[in-house]
Amino acid sequence: MVEDRTTDGKRIAQLLASELSGRERGPLAAVSVVDADPDAEPSEGGTVGYGVAVDGDRVGSVWLSPEAAECDLALDGAAGALRDAVRGPDLTVVQPDPATEDKVVLRIESGAAVKRAIDAVAAGIEAAD
């Protein structure tokens, strides 16, 4: 049996964008993908692929690296709920600076982790309401 596993950062970011912008109900209905750069290519330092907006206000960016996508989000007072909802393999929280308590960076290392990342983002958005 051949196991196909998506670990390309650009493809993971594309899957994430589809999930972020494809919901019409629940907390993700207010989320949109903004400022998308279709020519963005993964780099070791990360390349911004697109922004994430909630109710039209940009709250984060998705960065492309060769082996993962990273989604940084600043959700006023809801970062803890988002962090607490992160579960399972290939999905981790990267805290870039302890002084930025409202900012969370999700590192998504496989296509299979995208659905769980979406669940965590939804939990954060719900807590921010």
Buried (B, 14 or more C-beta within 10 A) or exposed (E): EEEEEBBBBBBBBBBBBEBBBEBEEEBBEBBBBBEBEEEBEBEEEBBBBBBBBBEEEEBBBBBBBEEBBBBBBBBEEBBBBBBEBBEBEBBBBEEEEEEEEBBBBBBBBBBBBBEBBBBBBBBBBBBBE
